[in-house]
Amino acid sequence: MSASSIIEAVMLVMVAVSCWLGVLGMWRMREPTQALHYLSLPATVGAFALTAAVFLKNGSNQASWKTLLITFILLGINSVVTHASARAFRARELGHWRPREGDPIEFVEDSSETEQS
Amino acid sequence: MNWWLWAGIAVASCLIPCADMCLRGSPERRLVGLEMTSIIITLAMVIFTIAFERIPFIDLPLTLAIMSFGGALVFARFLEHHL
């Protein structure tokens, strides 16, 4: 077994482990908003490890570059979809998504609004 | 069997808990399950493409990665107002 096929195998194990950790984390979380965090594990660690494994196996060919493209798409999509989902959960619960008094998050006044008022 | 097939089977078996998330619980939990499912299927399709040496099939996970973006956003939008 050559060094590159060993590294390839290690990368594939990383893909499988990151997918399973993400899925189990999502599955175990009680709140959907908490479960959203676990989408990022396969979408980042899993995707990058898979890209490395494909490059090791196929070198620089169509499949490798398209896998890299898939990784960047998953990276970008995952953050947008997670934010949109969390916002939808909040709007569904409160009727709007804007911060409220007493929220556990810091509310930073928008400077342009304060100047106008 | 090679490493890629074993990895593909391991990643594809992640769909079992994803199915549980999609089929049970509140609509919010189902949406999270749907989003995770699309990520897992995208990765599994890439792995099987390489495992079976069918390089032209790499376009399928590429298309799924792009299309799952729209799908998840539409569901999030519906969840916010209409469901």
N, CA and C atoms of all chains as a GROMACS GRO file, in nm:
protein
  600
    1MET      N    1   0.084  -0.119   0.000
    1MET     CA    2   0.000   0.000   0.000
    1MET      C    3   0.088   0.125   0.000
    2SER      N    4   0.069   0.211  -0.099
    2SER     CA    5   0.155   0.328  -0.107
    2SER      C    6   0.109   0.435  -0.009
    3ALA      N    7   0.196   0.533   0.011
    3ALA     CA    8   0.164   0.639   0.108
    3ALA      C    9   0.038   0.713   0.066
    4SER      N   10   0.025   0.741  -0.064
    4SER     CA   11  -0.091   0.821  -0.106
    4SER      C   12  -0.220   0.742  -0.087
    5SER      N   13  -0.216   0.611  -0.106
    5SER     CA   14  -0.342   0.536  -0.085
    5SER      C   15  -0.374   0.526   0.063
    6ILE      N   16  -0.271   0.529   0.147
    6ILE     CA   17  -0.299   0.531   0.292
    6ILE      C   18  -0.365   0.662   0.330
    7ILE      N   19  -0.309   0.773   0.276
    7ILE     CA   20  -0.368   0.904   0.308
    7ILE      C   21  -0.509   0.912   0.253
    8GLU      N   22  -0.528   0.854   0.134
    8GLU     CA   23  -0.661   0.851   0.072
    8GLU      C   24  -0.760   0.780   0.164
    9ALA      N   25  -0.715   0.666   0.219
    9ALA     CA   26  -0.803   0.589   0.309
    9ALA      C   27  -0.834   0.671   0.433
   10VAL      N   28  -0.733   0.740   0.485
   10VAL     CA   29  -0.755   0.822   0.607
   10VAL      C   30  -0.856   0.932   0.577
   11MET      N   31  -0.844   0.993   0.459
   11MET     CA   32  -0.939   1.099   0.422
   11MET      C   33  -1.082   1.043   0.414
   12LEU      N   34  -1.094   0.924   0.357
   12LEU     CA   35  -1.227   0.866   0.344
   12LEU      C   36  -1.285   0.834   0.481
   13VAL      N   37  -1.201   0.788   0.571
   13VAL     CA   38  -1.250   0.763   0.708
   13VAL      C   39  -1.295   0.895   0.769
   14MET      N   40  -1.220   1.003   0.742
   14MET     CA   41  -1.259   1.134   0.794
   14MET      C   42  -1.396   1.176   0.740
   15VAL      N   43  -1.420   1.148   0.613
   15VAL     CA   44  -1.550   1.183   0.552
   15VAL      C   45  -1.661   1.108   0.625
   16ALA      N   46  -1.642   0.977   0.641
   16ALA     CA   47  -1.748   0.896   0.705
   16ALA      C   48  -1.769   0.940   0.849
   17VAL      N   49  -1.661   0.963   0.922
   17VAL     CA   50  -1.673   1.001   1.064
   17VAL      C   51  -1.740   1.137   1.077
   18SER      N   52  -1.701   1.232   0.993
   18SER     CA   53  -1.761   1.367   1.006
   18SER      C   54  -1.909   1.362   0.970
   19CYS      N   55  -1.945   1.280   0.871
   19CYS     CA   56  -2.087   1.267   0.837
   19CYS      C   57  -2.165   1.207   0.954
   20TRP      N   58  -2.111   1.102   1.013
   20TRP     CA   59  -2.182   1.036   1.122
   20TRP      C   60  -2.191   1.127   1.245
   21LEU      N   61  -2.082   1.197   1.274
   21LEU     CA   62  -2.087   1.288   1.390
   21LEU      C   63  -2.192   1.397   1.367
   22GLY      N   64  -2.194   1.452   1.246
   22GLY     CA   65  -2.292   1.557   1.218
   22GLY      C   66  -2.434   1.506   1.227
   23VAL      N   67  -2.458   1.389   1.171
   23VAL     CA   68  -2.594   1.334   1.170
   23VAL      C   69  -2.638   1.297   1.311
   24LEU      N   70  -2.550   1.234   1.387
   24LEU     CA   71  -2.589   1.197   1.524
   24LEU      C   72  -2.610   1.321   1.609
   25GLY      N   73  -2.523   1.422   1.592
   25GLY     CA   74  -2.543   1.546   1.667
   25GLY      C   75  -2.677   1.609   1.634
   26MET      N   76  -2.709   1.616   1.504
   26MET     CA   77  -2.838   1.673   1.461
   26MET      C   78  -2.952   1.590   1.521
   27TRP      N   79  -2.938   1.463   1.521
   27TRP     CA   80  -3.045   1.374   1.565
   27TRP      C   81  -3.071   1.388   1.714
   28ARG      N   82  -2.964   1.408   1.790
   28ARG     CA   83  -2.978   1.408   1.936
   28ARG      C   84  -3.025   1.542   1.991
   29MET      N   85  -3.002   1.650   1.913
   29MET     CA   86  -3.036   1.782   1.969
   29MET      C   87  -3.188   1.794   1.985
   30ARG      N   88  -3.231   1.857   2.095
   30ARG     CA   89  -3.375   1.868   2.119
   30ARG      C   90  -3.434   1.981   2.037
   31GLU      N   91  -3.362   2.095   2.032
   31GLU     CA   92  -3.415   2.211   1.961
   31GLU      C   93  -3.369   2.209   1.815
   32PRO      N   94  -3.462   2.242   1.720
   32PRO     CA   95  -3.419   2.244   1.579
   32PRO      C   96  -3.307   2.346   1.555
   33THR      N   97  -3.312   2.459   1.628
   33THR     CA   98  -3.208   2.561   1.606
   33THR      C   99  -3.072   2.508   1.649
   34GLN      N  100  -3.070   2.424   1.754
   34GLN     CA  101  -2.942   2.364   1.793
   34GLN      C  102  -2.898   2.262   1.688
   35ALA      N  103  -2.994   2.187   1.637
   35ALA     CA  104  -2.961   2.082   1.539
   35ALA      C  105  -2.902   2.142   1.412
   36LEU      N  106  -2.940   2.267   1.381
   36LEU     CA  107  -2.888   2.331   1.260
   36LEU      C  108  -2.736   2.340   1.259
   37HIS      N  109  -2.677   2.356   1.379
   37HIS     CA  110  -2.531   2.373   1.383
   37HIS      C  111  -2.459   2.252   1.324
   38TYR      N  112  -2.522   2.134   1.337
   38TYR     CA  113  -2.449   2.012   1.299
   38TYR      C  114  -2.448   1.989   1.149
   39LEU      N  115  -2.521   2.072   1.074
   39LEU     CA  116  -2.515   2.059   0.928
   39LEU      C  117  -2.375   2.093   0.878
   40SER      N  118  -2.304   2.176   0.954
   40SER     CA  119  -2.177   2.228   0.900
   40SER      C  120  -2.067   2.122   0.903
   41LEU      N  121  -2.081   2.020   0.987
   41LEU     CA  122  -1.971   1.922   0.998
   41LEU      C  123  -1.950   1.847   0.865
   42PRO      N  124  -2.055   1.781   0.810
   42PRO     CA  125  -2.029   1.716   0.680
   42PRO      C  126  -2.010   1.816   0.567
   43ALA      N  127  -2.071   1.932   0.580
   43ALA     CA  128  -2.062   2.029   0.468
   43ALA      C  129  -1.925   2.093   0.459
   44THR      N  130  -1.848   2.090   0.567
   44THR     CA  131  -1.714   2.151   0.559
   44THR      C  132  -1.605   2.045   0.570
   45VAL      N  133  -1.595   1.981   0.688
   45VAL     CA  134  -1.488   1.882   0.708
   45VAL      C  135  -1.503   1.766   0.610
   46GLY      N  136  -1.629   1.714   0.601
   46GLY     CA  137  -1.650   1.600   0.512
   46GLY      C  138  -1.621   1.633   0.368
   47ALA      N  139  -1.668   1.750   0.323
   47ALA     CA  140  -1.651   1.786   0.182
   47ALA      C  141  -1.504   1.810   0.149
   48PHE      N  142  -1.432   1.878   0.239
   48PHE     CA  143  -1.290   1.905   0.208
   48PHE      C  144  -1.208   1.776   0.212
   49ALA      N  145  -1.237   1.688   0.308
   49ALA     CA  146  -1.163   1.561   0.313
   49ALA      C  147  -1.193   1.480   0.188
   50LEU      N  148  -1.317   1.485   0.141
   50LEU     CA  149  -1.352   1.410   0.019
   50LEU      C  150  -1.280   1.467  -0.102
   51THR      N  151  -1.270   1.600  -0.107
   51THR     CA  152  -1.198   1.662  -0.218
   51THR      C  153  -1.052   1.619  -0.219
   52ALA      N  154  -0.991   1.616  -0.100
   52ALA     CA  155  -0.851   1.574  -0.092
   52ALA      C  156  -0.836   1.430  -0.140
   53ALA      N  157  -0.929   1.345  -0.099
   53ALA     CA  158  -0.920   1.204  -0.139
   53ALA      C  159  -0.937   1.188  -0.289
   54VAL      N  160  -1.027   1.267  -0.349
   54VAL     CA  161  -1.048   1.256  -0.494
   54VAL      C  162  -0.924   1.304  -0.569
   55PHE      N  163  -0.865   1.413  -0.520
   55PHE     CA  164  -0.743   1.462  -0.585
   55PHE      C  165  -0.631   1.358  -0.574
   56LEU      N  166  -0.622   1.292  -0.457
   56LEU     CA  167  -0.517   1.191  -0.439
   56LEU      C  168  -0.538   1.074  -0.534
   57LYS      N  169  -0.664   1.038  -0.554
   57LYS     CA  170  -0.690   0.920  -0.636
   57LYS      C  171  -0.681   0.951  -0.784
   58ASN      N  172  -0.743   1.065  -0.826
   58ASN     CA  173  -0.755   1.091  -0.970
   58ASN      C  174  -0.658   1.196  -1.022
   59GLY      N  175  -0.589   1.262  -0.930
   59GLY     CA  176  -0.501   1.370  -0.977
   59GLY      C  177  -0.585   1.486  -1.026
   60SER      N  178  -0.528   1.563  -1.120
   60SER     CA  179  -0.598   1.684  -1.163
   60SER      C  180  -0.684   1.653  -1.284
   61ASN      N  181  -0.806   1.601  -1.260
   61ASN     CA  182  -0.893   1.577  -1.377
   61ASN      C  183  -1.031   1.634  -1.348
   62GLN      N  184  -1.124   1.606  -1.437
   62GLN     CA  185  -1.257   1.668  -1.430
   62GLN      C  186  -1.324   1.641  -1.296
   63ALA      N  187  -1.316   1.515  -1.253
   63ALA     CA  188  -1.387   1.478  -1.129
   63ALA      C  189  -1.330   1.555  -1.010
   64SER      N  190  -1.198   1.573  -1.008
   64SER     CA  191  -1.137   1.640  -0.892
   64SER      C  192  -1.180   1.785  -0.886
   65TRP      N  193  -1.178   1.853  -1.001
   65TRP     CA  194  -1.212   1.997  -0.998
   65TRP      C  195  -1.361   2.016  -0.972
   66LYS      N  196  -1.443   1.923  -1.022
   66LYS     CA  197  -1.587   1.937  -0.994
   66LYS      C  198  -1.617   1.905  -0.849
   67THR      N  199  -1.540   1.814  -0.790
   67THR     CA  200  -1.559   1.788  -0.647
   67THR      C  201  -1.521   1.910  -0.567
   68LEU      N  202  -1.416   1.978  -0.609
   68LEU     CA  203  -1.377   2.102  -0.540
   68LEU      C  204  -1.487   2.207  -0.556
   69LEU      N  205  -1.547   2.213  -0.673
   69LEU     CA  206  -1.658   2.307  -0.695
   69LEU      C  207  -1.776   2.272  -0.606
   70ILE      N  208  -1.807   2.144  -0.594
   70ILE     CA  209  -1.916   2.099  -0.506
   70ILE      C  210  -1.886   2.141  -0.363
   71THR      N  211  -1.761   2.129  -0.323
   71THR     CA  212  -1.725   2.167  -0.186
   71THR      C  213  -1.750   2.314  -0.162
   72PHE      N  214  -1.710   2.399  -0.257
   72PHE     CA  215  -1.731   2.542  -0.237
   72PHE      C  216  -1.881   2.575  -0.239
   73ILE      N  217  -1.958   2.504  -0.322
   73ILE     CA  218  -2.102   2.528  -0.325
   73ILE      C  219  -2.163   2.488  -0.192
   74LEU      N  220  -2.125   2.371  -0.140
   74LEU     CA  221  -2.179   2.328  -0.011
   74LEU      C  222  -2.141   2.427   0.098
   75LEU      N  223  -2.018   2.476   0.092
   75LEU     CA  224  -1.971   2.573   0.193
   75LEU      C  225  -2.059   2.697   0.193
   76GLY      N  226  -2.081   2.750   0.073
   76GLY     CA  227  -2.160   2.874   0.064
   76GLY      C  228  -2.306   2.851   0.097
   77ILE      N  229  -2.359   2.744   0.040
   77ILE     CA  230  -2.502   2.716   0.059
   77ILE      C  231  -2.534   2.689   0.204
   78ASN      N  232  -2.448   2.614   0.269
   78ASN     CA  233  -2.478   2.570   0.405
   78ASN      C  234  -2.497   2.689   0.498
   79SER      N  235  -2.413   2.790   0.483
   79SER     CA  236  -2.427   2.904   0.576
   79SER      C  237  -2.555   2.982   0.545
   80VAL      N  238  -2.587   3.000   0.418
   80VAL     CA  239  -2.707   3.078   0.384
   80VAL      C  240  -2.832   3.003   0.427
   81VAL      N  241  -2.838   2.874   0.398
   81VAL     CA  242  -2.958   2.797   0.430
   81VAL      C  243  -2.975   2.785   0.581
   82THR      N  244  -2.865   2.770   0.653
   82THR     CA  245  -2.875   2.762   0.800
   82THR      C  246  -2.930   2.892   0.856
   83HIS      N  247  -2.880   3.004   0.804
   83HIS     CA  248  -2.931   3.133   0.854
   83HIS      C  249  -3.079   3.150   0.818
   84ALA      N  250  -3.114   3.117   0.695
   84ALA     CA  251  -3.254   3.133   0.652
   84ALA      C  252  -3.346   3.044   0.734
   85SER      N  253  -3.300   2.925   0.766
   85SER     CA  254  -3.384   2.834   0.846
   85SER      C  255  -3.400   2.886   0.988
   86ALA      N  256  -3.290   2.929   1.048
   86ALA     CA  257  -3.298   2.980   1.186
   86ALA      C  258  -3.390   3.101   1.191
   87ARG      N  259  -3.382   3.184   1.090
   87ARG     CA  260  -3.468   3.304   1.086
   87ARG      C  261  -3.614   3.264   1.070
   88ALA      N  262  -3.638   3.161   0.988
   88ALA     CA  263  -3.776   3.113   0.969
   88ALA      C  264  -3.830   3.054   1.098
   89PHE      N  265  -3.745   2.982   1.171
   89PHE     CA  266  -3.792   2.923   1.299
   89PHE      C  267  -3.833   3.034   1.394
   90ARG      N  268  -3.752   3.142   1.400
   90ARG     CA  269  -3.778   3.251   1.493
   90ARG      C  270  -3.905   3.326   1.450
   91ALA      N  271  -3.917   3.350   1.321
   91ALA     CA  272  -4.034   3.424   1.272
   91ALA      C  273  -4.161   3.341   1.294
   92ARG      N  274  -4.147   3.210   1.283
   92ARG     CA  275  -4.262   3.123   1.304
   92ARG      C  276  -4.305   3.125   1.451
   93GLU      N  277  -4.206   3.135   1.538
   93GLU     CA  278  -4.232   3.132   1.683
   93GLU      C  279  -4.282   3.267   1.732
   94LEU      N  280  -4.220   3.377   1.687
   94LEU     CA  281  -4.252   3.508   1.744
   94LEU      C  282  -4.339   3.593   1.652
   95GLY      N  283  -4.353   3.549   1.527
   95GLY     CA  284  -4.427   3.633   1.432
   95GLY      C  285  -4.338   3.732   1.362
   96HIS      N  286  -4.215   3.752   1.411
   96HIS     CA  287  -4.116   3.836   1.342
   96HIS      C  288  -3.980   3.787   1.386
   97TRP      N  289  -3.874   3.833   1.316
   97TRP     CA  290  -3.743   3.781   1.356
   97TRP      C  291  -3.657   3.884   1.426
   98ARG      N  292  -3.713   4.007   1.443
   98ARG     CA  293  -3.627   4.116   1.496
   98ARG      C  294  -3.598   4.092   1.644
   99PRO      N  295  -3.482   4.145   1.689
   99PRO     CA  296  -3.447   4.129   1.831
   99PRO      C  297  -3.553   4.194   1.920
  100ARG      N  298  -3.567   4.137   2.044
  100ARG     CA  299  -3.662   4.195   2.141
  100ARG      C  300  -3.586   4.232   2.268
  101GLU      N  301  -3.648   4.318   2.349
  101GLU     CA  302  -3.588   4.348   2.480
  101GLU      C  303  -3.575   4.219   2.559
  102GLY      N  304  -3.461   4.202   2.627
  102GLY     CA  305  -3.446   4.083   2.711
  102GLY      C  306  -3.395   3.963   2.635
  103ASP      N  307  -3.369   3.979   2.505
  103ASP     CA  308  -3.312   3.866   2.430
  103ASP      C  309  -3.172   3.838   2.482
  104PRO      N  310  -3.133   3.711   2.485
  104PRO     CA  311  -2.999   3.680   2.539
  104PRO      C  312  -2.887   3.723   2.445
  105ILE      N  313  -2.920   3.786   2.332
  105ILE     CA  314  -2.811   3.828   2.240
  105ILE      C  315  -2.795   3.980   2.249
  106GLU      N  316  -2.673   4.025   2.223
  106GLU     CA  317  -2.646   4.169   2.232
  106GLU      C  318  -2.711   4.239   2.114
  107PHE      N  319  -2.785   4.347   2.141
  107PHE     CA  320  -2.856   4.418   2.033
  107PHE      C  321  -2.780   4.547   2.005
  108VAL      N  322  -2.720   4.558   1.884
  108VAL     CA  323  -2.637   4.674   1.850
  108VAL      C  324  -2.724   4.772   1.773
  109GLU      N  325  -2.738   4.894   1.830
  109GLU     CA  326  -2.821   4.998   1.767
  109GLU      C  327  -2.760   5.032   1.632
  110ASP      N  328  -2.846   5.047   1.529
  110ASP     CA  329  -2.796   5.084   1.396
  110ASP      C  330  -2.770   5.234   1.399
  111SER      N  331  -2.647   5.276   1.377
  111SER     CA  332  -2.611   5.419   1.394
  111SER      C  333  -2.694   5.507   1.303
  112SER      N  334  -2.727   5.463   1.182
  112SER     CA  335  -2.802   5.554   1.092
  112SER      C  336  -2.939   5.580   1.149
  113GLU      N  337  -2.998   5.478   1.215
  113GLU     CA  338  -3.134   5.500   1.272
  113GLU      C  339  -3.128   5.600   1.385
  114THR      N  340  -3.024   5.586   1.468
  114THR     CA  341  -3.020   5.678   1.584
  114THR      C  342  -3.001   5.821   1.538
  115GLU      N  343  -2.923   5.844   1.430
  115GLU     CA  344  -2.902   5.984   1.385
  115GLU      C  345  -3.034   6.042   1.335
  116GLN      N  346  -3.112   5.959   1.261
  116GLN     CA  347  -3.237   6.014   1.205
  116GLN      C  348  -3.333   6.049   1.318
  117SER      N  349  -3.344   5.959   1.418
  117SER     CA  350  -3.451   5.983   1.518
  117SER      C  351  -3.415   6.099   1.611
  118MET      N  352  -1.440  -0.512  -0.328
  118MET     CA  353  -1.470  -0.394  -0.248
  118MET      C  354  -1.342  -0.312  -0.229
  119ASN      N  355  -1.360  -0.181  -0.241
  119ASN     CA  356  -1.242  -0.099  -0.213
  119ASN      C  357  -1.280   0.007  -0.110
  120TRP      N  358  -1.181   0.085  -0.076
  120TRP     CA  359  -1.202   0.185   0.030
  120TRP      C  360  -1.321   0.276  -0.004
  121TRP      N  361  -1.332   0.308  -0.133
  121TRP     CA  362  -1.435   0.405  -0.171
  121TRP      C  363  -1.574   0.346  -0.152
  122LEU      N  364  -1.587   0.216  -0.181
  122LEU     CA  365  -1.720   0.156  -0.162
  122LEU      C  366  -1.754   0.150  -0.015
  123TRP      N  367  -1.658   0.114   0.068
  123TRP     CA  368  -1.685   0.112   0.212
  123TRP      C  369  -1.722   0.252   0.261
  124ALA      N  370  -1.653   0.353   0.221
  124ALA     CA  371  -1.684   0.491   0.260
  124ALA      C  372  -1.821   0.531   0.208
  125GLY      N  373  -1.853   0.489   0.086
  125GLY     CA  374  -1.986   0.522   0.032
  125GLY      C  375  -2.097   0.459   0.112
  126ILE      N  376  -2.076   0.333   0.151
  126ILE     CA  377  -2.178   0.265   0.232
  126ILE      C  378  -2.191   0.332   0.368
  127ALA      N  379  -2.077   0.370   0.428
  127ALA     CA  380  -2.080   0.434   0.560
  127ALA      C  381  -2.153   0.568   0.552
  128VAL      N  382  -2.125   0.645   0.447
  128VAL     CA  383  -2.190   0.777   0.436
  128VAL      C  384  -2.337   0.759   0.400
  129ALA      N  385  -2.367   0.667   0.312
  129ALA     CA  386  -2.508   0.648   0.273
  129ALA      C  387  -2.590   0.599   0.392
  130SER      N  388  -2.529   0.524   0.483
  130SER     CA  389  -2.608   0.475   0.597
  130SER      C  390  -2.642   0.587   0.694
  131CYS      N  391  -2.578   0.704   0.676
  131CYS     CA  392  -2.618   0.820   0.758
  131CYS      C  393  -2.762   0.861   0.725
  132LEU      N  394  -2.815   0.814   0.613
  132LEU     CA  395  -2.950   0.856   0.574
  132LEU      C  396  -3.057   0.797   0.665
  133ILE      N  397  -3.022   0.695   0.743
  133ILE     CA  398  -3.123   0.634   0.831
  133ILE      C  399  -3.168   0.733   0.939
  134PRO      N  400  -3.072   0.792   1.015
  134PRO     CA  401  -3.118   0.894   1.111
  134PRO      C  402  -3.181   1.015   1.042
  135CYS      N  403  -3.130   1.047   0.922
  135CYS     CA  404  -3.190   1.161   0.849
  135CYS      C  405  -3.335   1.131   0.815
  136ALA      N  406  -3.363   1.006   0.778
  136ALA     CA  407  -3.502   0.969   0.747
  136ALA      C  408  -3.589   0.983   0.871
  137ASP      N  409  -3.533   0.943   0.985
  137ASP     CA  410  -3.609   0.955   1.111
  137ASP      C  411  -3.639   1.102   1.138
  138MET      N  412  -3.539   1.189   1.114
  138MET     CA  413  -3.562   1.333   1.137
  138MET      C  414  -3.670   1.385   1.043
  139CYS      N  415  -3.667   1.340   0.919
  139CYS     CA  416  -3.762   1.392   0.819
  139CYS      C  417  -3.902   1.340   0.842
  140LEU      N  418  -3.915   1.220   0.902
  140LEU     CA  419  -4.047   1.158   0.911
  140LEU      C  420  -4.115   1.185   1.044
  141ARG      N  421  -4.039   1.229   1.144
  141ARG     CA  422  -4.103   1.249   1.276
  141ARG      C  423  -4.072   1.389   1.327
  142GLY      N  424  -4.151   1.433   1.420
  142GLY     CA  425  -4.119   1.557   1.490
  142GLY      C  426  -4.183   1.679   1.427
  143SER      N  427  -4.142   1.794   1.476
  143SER     CA  428  -4.204   1.921   1.432
  143SER      C  429  -4.157   1.955   1.291
  144PRO      N  430  -4.229   2.047   1.224
  144PRO     CA  431  -4.186   2.086   1.088
  144PRO      C  432  -4.043   2.141   1.086
  145GLU      N  433  -4.007   2.211   1.193
  145GLU     CA  434  -3.870   2.265   1.195
  145GLU      C  435  -3.767   2.152   1.195
  146ARG      N  436  -3.791   2.049   1.274
  146ARG     CA  437  -3.695   1.938   1.278
  146ARG      C  438  -3.689   1.869   1.142
  147ARG      N  439  -3.802   1.861   1.079
  147ARG     CA  440  -3.804   1.794   0.948
  147ARG      C  441  -3.723   1.874   0.846
  148LEU      N  442  -3.730   2.005   0.856
  148LEU     CA  443  -3.654   2.087   0.760
  148LEU      C  444  -3.504   2.068   0.783
  149VAL      N  445  -3.463   2.061   0.911
  149VAL     CA  446  -3.321   2.037   0.939
  149VAL      C  447  -3.280   1.901   0.884
  150GLY      N  448  -3.368   1.801   0.902
  150GLY     CA  449  -3.338   1.669   0.847
  150GLY      C  450  -3.326   1.672   0.696
  151LEU      N  451  -3.411   1.751   0.631
  151LEU     CA  452  -3.406   1.760   0.484
  151LEU      C  453  -3.274   1.821   0.440
  152GLU      N  454  -3.231   1.926   0.511
  152GLU     CA  455  -3.107   1.993   0.470
  152GLU      C  456  -2.986   1.901   0.489
  153MET      N  457  -2.987   1.828   0.600
  153MET     CA  458  -2.874   1.734   0.622
  153MET      C  459  -2.878   1.624   0.518
  154THR      N  460  -2.998   1.578   0.484
  154THR     CA  461  -3.009   1.472   0.383
  154THR      C  462  -2.948   1.514   0.251
  155SER      N  463  -2.972   1.637   0.209
  155SER     CA  464  -2.917   1.678   0.078
  155SER      C  465  -2.765   1.685   0.083
  156ILE      N  466  -2.709   1.727   0.197
  156ILE     CA  467  -2.563   1.730   0.206
  156ILE      C  468  -2.507   1.588   0.201
  157ILE      N  469  -2.567   1.498   0.277
  157ILE     CA  470  -2.517   1.360   0.283
  157ILE      C  471  -2.529   1.292   0.147
  158ILE      N  472  -2.640   1.314   0.078
  158ILE     CA  473  -2.656   1.249  -0.053
  158ILE      C  474  -2.556   1.304  -0.153
  159THR      N  475  -2.530   1.434  -0.145
  159THR     CA  476  -2.430   1.493  -0.236
  159THR      C  477  -2.295   1.426  -0.215
  160LEU      N  478  -2.253   1.413  -0.090
  160LEU     CA  479  -2.122   1.351  -0.064
  160LEU      C  480  -2.123   1.204  -0.105
  161ALA      N  481  -2.232   1.134  -0.076
  161ALA     CA  482  -2.238   0.990  -0.111
  161ALA      C  483  -2.232   0.972  -0.262
  162MET      N  484  -2.298   1.060  -0.337
  162MET     CA  485  -2.295   1.045  -0.484
  162MET      C  486  -2.155   1.069  -0.538
  163VAL      N  487  -2.082   1.164  -0.480
  163VAL     CA  488  -1.945   1.186  -0.526
  163VAL      C  489  -1.862   1.061  -0.500
  164ILE      N  490  -1.879   1.002  -0.380
  164ILE     CA  491  -1.800   0.884  -0.344
  164ILE      C  492  -1.832   0.768  -0.438
  165PHE      N  493  -1.960   0.746  -0.465
  165PHE     CA  494  -1.995   0.633  -0.552
  165PHE      C  495  -1.951   0.658  -0.696
  166THR      N  496  -1.952   0.785  -0.737
  166THR     CA  497  -1.902   0.815  -0.873
  166THR      C  498  -1.758   0.770  -0.888
  167ILE      N  499  -1.678   0.798  -0.784
  167ILE     CA  500  -1.536   0.763  -0.789
  167ILE      C  501  -1.521   0.612  -0.768
  168ALA      N  502  -1.602   0.555  -0.679
  168ALA     CA  503  -1.588   0.412  -0.648
  168ALA      C  504  -1.614   0.328  -0.772
  169PHE      N  505  -1.715   0.366  -0.853
  169PHE     CA  506  -1.750   0.286  -0.970
  169PHE      C  507  -1.682   0.337  -1.096
  170GLU      N  508  -1.590   0.434  -1.079
  170GLU     CA  509  -1.513   0.487  -1.192
  170GLU      C  510  -1.605   0.540  -1.303
  171ARG      N  511  -1.711   0.605  -1.267
  171ARG     CA  512  -1.802   0.664  -1.367
  171ARG      C  513  -1.786   0.818  -1.361
  172ILE      N  514  -1.674   0.868  -1.405
  172ILE     CA  515  -1.641   1.008  -1.386
  172ILE      C  516  -1.748   1.103  -1.441
  173PRO      N  517  -1.805   1.082  -1.559
  173PRO     CA  518  -1.907   1.175  -1.609
  173PRO      C  519  -2.024   1.192  -1.514
  174PHE      N  520  -2.048   1.096  -1.426
  174PHE     CA  521  -2.163   1.107  -1.334
  174PHE      C  522  -2.138   1.211  -1.224
  175ILE      N  523  -2.020   1.270  -1.220
  175ILE     CA  524  -1.991   1.370  -1.116
  175ILE      C  525  -2.084   1.490  -1.129
  176ASP      N  526  -2.146   1.507  -1.247
  176ASP     CA  527  -2.237   1.621  -1.265
  176ASP      C  528  -2.363   1.608  -1.181
  177LEU      N  529  -2.399   1.483  -1.146
  177LEU     CA  530  -2.523   1.466  -1.068
  177LEU      C  531  -2.511   1.529  -0.929
  178PRO      N  532  -2.407   1.496  -0.849
  178PRO     CA  533  -2.398   1.564  -0.720
  178PRO      C  534  -2.376   1.713  -0.734
  179LEU      N  535  -2.311   1.756  -0.841
  179LEU     CA  536  -2.293   1.901  -0.861
  179LEU      C  537  -2.430   1.966  -0.880
  180THR      N  538  -2.516   1.904  -0.958
  180THR     CA  539  -2.650   1.958  -0.979
  180THR      C  540  -2.731   1.953  -0.851
  181LEU      N  541  -2.720   1.842  -0.779
  181LEU     CA  542  -2.795   1.830  -0.654
  181LEU      C  543  -2.752   1.935  -0.554
  182ALA      N  544  -2.622   1.962  -0.546
  182ALA     CA  545  -2.573   2.062  -0.450
  182ALA      C  546  -2.634   2.198  -0.479
  183ILE      N  547  -2.648   2.230  -0.608
  183ILE     CA  548  -2.704   2.361  -0.643
  183ILE      C  549  -2.855   2.362  -0.621
  184MET      N  550  -2.922   2.254  -0.663
  184MET     CA  551  -3.069   2.252  -0.653
  184MET      C  552  -3.116   2.245  -0.508
  185SER      N  553  -3.040   2.179  -0.422
  185SER     CA  554  -3.086   2.165  -0.283
  185SER      C  555  -3.088   2.301  -0.214
  186PHE      N  556  -3.011   2.394  -0.267
  186PHE     CA  557  -3.009   2.530  -0.211
  186PHE      C  558  -3.147   2.594  -0.227
  187GLY      N  559  -3.199   2.589  -0.348
  187GLY     CA  560  -3.330   2.649  -0.371
  187GLY      C  561  -3.439   2.580  -0.292
  188GLY      N  562  -3.433   2.449  -0.291
  188GLY     CA  563  -3.536   2.372  -0.220
  188GLY      C  564  -3.543   2.407  -0.074
  189ALA      N  565  -3.426   2.414  -0.010
  189ALA     CA  566  -3.425   2.442   0.134
  189ALA      C  567  -3.475   2.583   0.161
  190LEU      N  568  -3.438   2.677   0.075
  190LEU     CA  569  -3.484   2.815   0.098
  190LEU      C  570  -3.635   2.825   0.080
  191VAL      N  571  -3.691   2.753  -0.017
  191VAL     CA  572  -3.837   2.758  -0.038
  191VAL      C  573  -3.907   2.701   0.084
  192PHE      N  574  -3.854   2.590   0.136
  192PHE     CA  575  -3.918   2.531   0.255
  192PHE      C  576  -3.907   2.626   0.373
  193ALA      N  577  -3.790   2.691   0.388
  193ALA     CA  578  -3.774   2.783   0.501
  193ALA      C  579  -3.874   2.897   0.488
  194ARG      N  580  -3.892   2.945   0.368
  194ARG     CA  581  -3.986   3.054   0.344
  194ARG      C  582  -4.128   3.012   0.379
  195PHE      N  583  -4.165   2.891   0.333
  195PHE     CA  584  -4.301   2.841   0.362
  195PHE      C  585  -4.320   2.821   0.511
  196LEU      N  586  -4.214   2.771   0.575
  196LEU     CA  587  -4.223   2.745   0.719
  196LEU      C  588  -4.248   2.874   0.795
  197GLU      N  589  -4.190   2.983   0.743
  197GLU     CA  590  -4.196   3.111   0.814
  197GLU      C  591  -4.338   3.166   0.811
  198HIS      N  592  -4.408   3.144   0.700
  198HIS     CA  593  -4.537   3.212   0.685
  198HIS      C  594  -4.657   3.120   0.674
  199HIS      N  595  -4.641   3.013   0.597
  199HIS     CA  596  -4.762   2.944   0.551
  199HIS      C  597  -4.787   2.810   0.617
  200LEU      N  598  -4.692   2.748   0.679
  200LEU     CA  599  -4.715   2.611   0.734
  200LEU      C  600  -4.756   2.617   0.879
   0.00000   0.00000   0.00000
